[in-house]
Amino acid sequence: MMEELGIHVEVQRLAFVSEDFFDYEGQKFHEIGFYYVIALPEAHKLYSEIEVKGLEDNGKLTFRWFSLDELEHMEVYPVFLKKELHTLHDVKSIQHFIQK
């Protein structure tokens, strides 16, 4: 979050580990992603903004909030997030996903 938005956050816990196996331009890749539950500083302006420009590439990257219901109609990667974000606060163990 510091690199992308310049914001210090509190990491609360690791929620998901995702392993993706895929081919790209004739090469095989194994990507490992770590997904954390975080908290922004209290009353941070990001809570009230719908869109925020990132720091990289002179602000060309835009971050945007979406409701969980909106995600159901969007293309989201990794795909497990659509389902698992609904129960994020109920499940306290680290979930591991392998996608081939």
PEZIVEN-V992637 format. One line per field, one symbol per residue. ss: DSSP state (H for helix, E for strand, L for the rest). A space follows every 10 residues. Layout:
ss->???
This chain:
ss->LHHHHLLLEE EEEEEEEEEE EEEELLEEEE EEEEEEEEEE LLLLHHHLLL EEELLHHHHL LEEELLLHHH HLLLLLLLLH HHHHHHHLLL LLLLEEEEEL
